């Protein structure tokens, strides 16, 4: 686990909250993976919403590592239409992995703010490589309206933000799956999808190919409740691992509460369901790293989605109602 300081914050109710952490914020303003532009401004929007101050108010020590450099679409050629800007995305994800490893080496827990979801191919690779060097494996909690399990052969759009989980599980594309020189980054039995509700027909086949069994749709959450789903999911991701990376796409939340996202889909998690999921993650205390992606200020309303992103990150780091 990442280094924790000895300070323990006590709420006004007298209940001890989680030990405080040394946190490193990393911005990855990547928007090459999607058709709709604007998520490159996501890291700025989340910072403007007060991420650093909110985490510090919980007693955590926070360092902002700035933004990782990203190519601008207008200056590059798309490359292959079935994996648009794959070369540039791979370069960015490789840099992201290096920065994540560096943060973990310094005893900090990385908080990555995107950018589109293709950045996860880099962030998860970095966490997996750090723990691989210690002879350990990691779990992955993928919270998203989409399964992001397309490959260049199956993608209907060629947008790479629909491919990062496929890369992490070793399906491809090759350049993304081989970041840090090994594949897969996570095993299917330690990989959990939560809240999916918009899956391409070809992705359904890829879910089977990858051997994923821990897939919780919004119907599962409706029928069983968020607590039951999260407890089961965290057990699977934590079984035999050092802990887990949490990858949160803001389009998981219903557009009523998160209108400014890259690919909005009706029928998502409610405001309280989203907070409950993050609070349960905090209670378990095994989160190794966190990323929040797909905040798009261009289509947001008064920075509401970035504000919510900051609230959810705070809940994942121990903020409680009492």
C-alpha positions as CSV (number, residue, x, y, z in Angstrom):
1,X,0.0,0.0,0.0
2,X,1.0,3.6,-0.4
3,X,2.6,5.3,2.6
4,X,0.2,6.7,5.1
5,X,1.1,9.3,7.7
6,X,0.2,8.7,11.3
7,X,-2.3,11.5,11.6
8,X,-5.9,10.3,12.1
9,X,-8.7,12.8,11.6
10,X,-11.7,12.5,14.0
11,X,-15.1,13.8,12.8
12,X,-17.3,16.0,15.1
13,X,-19.3,12.8,15.9
14,X,-16.2,11.4,17.5
15,X,-15.8,8.6,15.0
16,X,-12.3,8.0,13.6
17,X,-12.0,8.4,9.9
18,X,-9.3,6.9,7.7
19,X,-5.6,7.6,8.2
20,X,-4.4,10.5,6.2
21,X,-2.6,10.0,2.9
22,X,0.2,11.6,0.9
23,X,-1.6,12.3,-2.4
24,X,-0.2,13.3,-5.8
25,X,-2.6,14.8,-8.3
26,X,-1.7,14.2,-12.0
27,X,-3.6,15.9,-14.8
28,X,-3.8,14.1,-18.2
29,X,-5.6,16.5,-20.6
30,X,-6.0,13.8,-23.2
31,X,-8.9,14.2,-25.7
32,X,-7.5,12.2,-28.7
33,X,-9.5,9.1,-27.8
34,X,-13.0,10.5,-28.3
35,X,-15.0,12.1,-31.1
36,X,-16.5,14.8,-28.9
37,X,-13.8,17.4,-28.0
38,X,-13.5,19.2,-24.6
39,X,-12.4,16.6,-22.1
40,X,-8.9,18.0,-22.4
41,X,-10.2,20.8,-20.1
42,X,-11.3,18.3,-17.5
43,X,-8.2,18.6,-15.3
44,X,-8.5,22.4,-15.1
45,X,-12.2,22.2,-14.3
46,X,-11.6,19.7,-11.5
47,X,-8.8,21.9,-10.1
48,X,-11.0,25.0,-10.3
49,X,-13.7,23.0,-8.3
50,X,-11.2,22.9,-5.4
51,X,-9.8,19.4,-5.4
52,X,-6.6,20.1,-3.6
53,X,-8.2,22.3,-0.9
54,X,-11.0,19.7,-0.3
55,X,-8.5,16.9,0.2
56,X,-6.4,19.0,2.5
57,X,-9.4,19.8,4.6
58,X,-9.7,16.0,5.3
59,X,-6.2,16.1,6.7
60,X,-4.4,14.7,3.6
61,X,-1.1,16.0,2.3
62,X,-1.5,17.0,-1.3
63,X,1.1,17.6,-4.1
64,X,-0.1,18.7,-7.5
65,X,2.2,17.2,-10.1
66,X,0.8,19.4,-12.9
67,X,-0.3,18.1,-16.3
68,X,1.4,15.5,-18.5
69,X,2.1,16.9,-22.0
70,X,-0.4,15.7,-24.7
71,X,-0.3,16.1,-28.4
72,X,-3.0,18.4,-30.0
73,X,-5.2,16.7,-32.5
74,X,-5.0,19.4,-35.1
75,X,-1.2,19.0,-35.3
76,X,-1.3,15.2,-35.9
77,X,-2.7,12.7,-38.4
78,X,-5.4,10.3,-37.1
79,X,-3.5,7.3,-38.3
80,X,-5.5,4.1,-38.8
81,X,-9.3,4.9,-38.7
82,X,-10.0,1.8,-36.6
83,X,-7.7,3.2,-33.8
84,X,-7.5,6.9,-34.2
85,X,-4.4,8.7,-32.8
86,X,-3.2,5.4,-31.3
87,X,0.5,6.4,-31.6
88,X,0.0,9.7,-29.7
89,X,-2.3,8.1,-27.2
90,X,0.2,5.4,-26.5
91,X,3.0,8.0,-26.0
92,X,0.8,9.9,-23.5
93,X,-0.2,6.8,-21.6
94,X,3.5,5.7,-21.4
95,X,4.4,9.1,-19.8
96,X,1.4,8.7,-17.5
97,X,2.6,5.3,-16.4
98,X,6.1,6.7,-15.7
99,X,4.6,9.5,-13.6
100,X,2.4,7.1,-11.6
101,X,5.4,4.8,-10.9
102,X,7.4,7.9,-9.7
103,X,4.6,9.0,-7.4
104,X,4.2,5.5,-5.9
105,X,8.0,5.3,-5.5
106,X,7.8,8.4,-3.4
107,X,5.2,6.9,-1.1
108,X,2.2,8.9,-2.6
109,X,-1.1,7.7,-3.8
110,X,-1.7,8.9,-7.3
111,X,-5.0,10.7,-8.2
112,X,-5.2,11.0,-12.0
113,X,-7.7,13.5,-13.5
114,X,-8.5,13.2,-17.2
115,X,-9.0,13.6,-20.0
116,X,-10.7,10.8,-21.8
117,X,-10.7,7.2,-20.5
118,X,-7.9,6.0,-22.7
119,X,-5.6,7.5,-20.1
120,X,-6.4,4.4,-17.9
121,X,-4.2,2.3,-20.2
122,X,-1.3,4.3,-18.8
123,X,-2.3,4.9,-15.2
124,X,-3.2,1.2,-14.5
125,X,0.0,0.1,-16.3
126,X,2.0,2.2,-13.9
127,X,0.3,0.9,-10.8
128,X,0.6,-2.7,-12.0
129,X,4.3,-2.3,-12.9
130,X,5.1,-0.8,-9.5
131,X,3.5,-3.7,-7.6
132,X,4.9,-6.3,-10.1
133,X,8.4,-5.2,-9.1
134,X,7.4,-6.2,-5.6
135,X,6.1,-9.5,-6.7
136,X,2.4,-8.5,-6.3
137,X,-0.6,-8.1,-8.5
138,X,-3.3,-5.5,-8.4
139,X,-7.1,-5.5,-8.8
140,X,-9.1,-3.1,-10.9
141,X,-12.5,-1.5,-10.2
142,X,-13.9,-0.1,-13.4
143,X,-16.9,2.2,-12.8
144,X,-18.4,3.3,-16.1
145,X,-21.5,3.4,-18.2
146,X,-19.4,1.6,-20.9
147,X,-17.3,-1.5,-20.7
148,X,-14.4,0.0,-22.9
149,X,-13.6,-3.5,-24.2
150,X,-13.4,-2.8,-27.9
151,X,-10.3,-3.5,-30.0
152,X,-9.4,-2.0,-33.3
153,X,-11.0,-5.0,-34.9
154,X,-14.4,-4.7,-33.1
155,X,-14.7,-0.9,-32.6
156,X,-17.6,0.7,-34.5
157,X,-16.0,4.2,-34.1
158,X,-12.2,3.7,-33.9
159,X,-12.2,5.8,-30.8
160,X,-9.5,4.6,-28.5
161,X,-11.3,5.7,-25.3
162,X,-13.5,2.6,-25.9
163,X,-10.4,0.3,-25.8
164,X,-8.4,0.8,-22.6
165,X,-9.9,-2.1,-20.6
166,X,-9.3,-4.4,-23.5
167,X,-5.7,-3.3,-23.6
168,X,-5.2,-3.8,-19.8
169,X,-6.7,-7.3,-20.1
170,X,-4.4,-8.2,-22.9
171,X,-6.8,-8.1,-25.9
172,X,-5.2,-5.2,-27.7
173,X,-4.4,-2.9,-29.3
174,X,-0.8,-4.1,-29.1
175,X,0.9,-0.8,-28.5
176,X,-1.4,0.0,-25.6
177,X,-1.4,-3.4,-24.0
178,X,2.4,-3.6,-24.0
179,X,3.1,-0.4,-22.0
180,X,5.7,-1.2,-19.4
181,X,6.6,-4.3,-21.4
182,X,4.2,-6.9,-20.0
183,X,0.6,-8.0,-20.5
184,X,-2.0,-8.4,-19.1
185,X,-1.8,-5.7,-16.4
186,X,-4.7,-7.2,-14.4
187,X,-6.3,-10.7,-14.3
188,X,-9.9,-11.1,-15.2
189,X,-10.8,-12.6,-11.8
190,X,-9.5,-9.4,-10.1
191,X,-11.2,-7.0,-12.6
192,X,-14.7,-5.7,-11.8
193,X,-17.1,-3.6,-14.0
194,X,-19.7,-1.6,-12.1
195,X,-22.7,0.2,-13.5
196,X,-22.4,-0.6,-17.2
197,X,-25.5,0.1,-19.3
198,X,-24.3,0.8,-22.8
199,X,-22.3,-2.1,-24.3
200,X,-21.6,-2.7,-28.1
201,X,-22.6,-6.1,-29.4
202,X,-19.0,-6.8,-30.3
203,X,-17.9,-5.9,-26.7
204,X,-20.2,-8.6,-25.3
205,X,-18.1,-11.1,-27.1
206,X,-14.9,-9.5,-25.8
207,X,-16.2,-9.7,-22.3
208,X,-16.4,-13.5,-22.8
209,X,-13.0,-13.6,-24.5
210,X,-11.4,-11.8,-21.7
211,X,-12.9,-14.2,-19.1
212,X,-14.6,-11.5,-17.1
213,X,-17.3,-12.7,-14.7
214,X,-17.5,-9.8,-12.3
215,X,-19.7,-7.5,-14.4
216,X,-22.4,-5.6,-12.6
217,X,-24.9,-3.7,-14.8
218,X,-27.2,-1.0,-13.6
219,X,-29.9,-3.6,-13.4
220,X,-27.8,-5.4,-10.8
221,X,-27.6,-2.2,-8.8
222,X,-31.3,-1.6,-9.1
223,X,-32.2,-5.1,-8.0
224,X,-29.5,-5.8,-5.3
225,X,-28.6,-2.3,-4.1
226,X,-25.3,-0.5,-4.3
227,X,-23.9,-1.8,-1.0
228,X,-24.3,-5.5,-2.0
229,X,-22.7,-4.9,-5.4
230,X,-19.8,-2.9,-4.0
231,X,-19.0,-5.4,-1.2
232,X,-18.9,-8.3,-3.6
233,X,-16.9,-6.3,-6.2
234,X,-14.3,-5.2,-3.7
235,X,-13.9,-8.7,-2.5
236,X,-13.2,-9.9,-6.0
237,X,-10.7,-7.1,-6.8
238,X,-8.9,-7.5,-3.5
239,X,-8.6,-11.3,-3.6
240,X,-4.8,-12.1,-3.6
241,X,-3.9,-8.6,-4.6
242,X,-2.0,-5.7,-3.0
243,X,-5.2,-3.7,-3.4
244,X,-6.9,-2.1,-6.4
245,X,-6.9,0.8,-8.7
246,X,-10.3,2.6,-9.0
247,X,-11.1,4.0,-12.5
248,X,-14.2,6.2,-12.4
249,X,-15.7,7.5,-15.6
250,X,-18.1,10.4,-14.7
251,X,-20.6,9.1,-17.3
252,X,-21.4,6.4,-14.8
253,X,-23.5,9.0,-12.9
254,X,-26.8,9.8,-14.5
255,X,-26.7,12.9,-16.7
256,X,-29.2,14.6,-14.4
257,X,-26.4,15.0,-11.9
258,X,-23.4,14.8,-14.3
259,X,-24.3,16.6,-17.5
260,X,-20.8,17.5,-18.6
261,X,-19.3,14.1,-19.6
262,X,-17.8,12.8,-22.8
263,X,-20.5,10.2,-23.6
264,X,-23.7,10.7,-21.5
265,X,-26.1,7.8,-21.2
266,X,-29.4,8.0,-19.3
267,X,-30.2,5.7,-16.4
268,X,-27.0,6.0,-14.4
269,X,-26.2,6.0,-10.8
270,X,-27.9,8.6,-8.6
271,X,-26.0,11.3,-6.6
272,X,-26.3,9.3,-3.4
273,X,-25.5,5.9,-5.0
274,X,-22.3,7.4,-6.4
275,X,-21.3,8.7,-3.0
276,X,-22.2,5.5,-1.3
277,X,-19.9,3.5,-3.7
278,X,-17.0,5.9,-3.0
279,X,-17.7,5.8,0.8
280,X,-17.6,1.9,0.8
281,X,-14.3,2.0,-1.1
282,X,-12.9,4.4,1.6
283,X,-14.2,2.1,4.3
284,X,-12.3,-0.9,2.9
285,X,-9.1,1.1,2.8
286,X,-7.4,-0.9,0.0
287,X,-7.5,1.7,-2.8
288,X,-4.0,2.0,-4.3
289,X,-4.8,4.8,-6.8
290,X,-7.7,6.6,-8.3
291,X,-8.6,8.2,-11.6
292,X,-11.6,10.3,-12.6
293,X,-12.1,10.9,-16.3
294,X,-14.4,12.2,-19.0
295,X,-15.3,15.6,-17.4
296,X,-16.2,17.8,-20.3
297,X,-16.6,21.5,-19.3
298,X,-17.8,22.4,-22.8
299,X,-21.2,20.8,-22.3
300,X,-21.3,21.1,-18.5
301,X,-23.6,23.4,-16.5
302,X,-21.8,25.9,-14.2
303,X,-19.0,23.3,-13.6
304,X,-21.5,20.9,-11.9
305,X,-19.9,17.8,-13.1
306,X,-16.4,18.9,-12.0
307,X,-17.9,19.8,-8.6
308,X,-19.4,16.4,-8.3
309,X,-16.1,14.8,-9.3
310,X,-14.4,16.6,-6.4
311,X,-17.1,15.5,-4.0
312,X,-16.7,11.8,-5.1
313,X,-13.0,11.9,-4.8
314,X,-13.4,13.4,-1.3
315,X,-15.7,10.5,-0.4
316,X,-13.2,8.0,-1.7
317,X,-10.6,9.6,0.6
318,X,-12.7,9.4,3.7
319,X,-15.2,12.2,3.8
320,X,-18.2,11.2,5.8
321,X,-21.6,12.8,6.5
322,X,-20.9,12.5,10.2
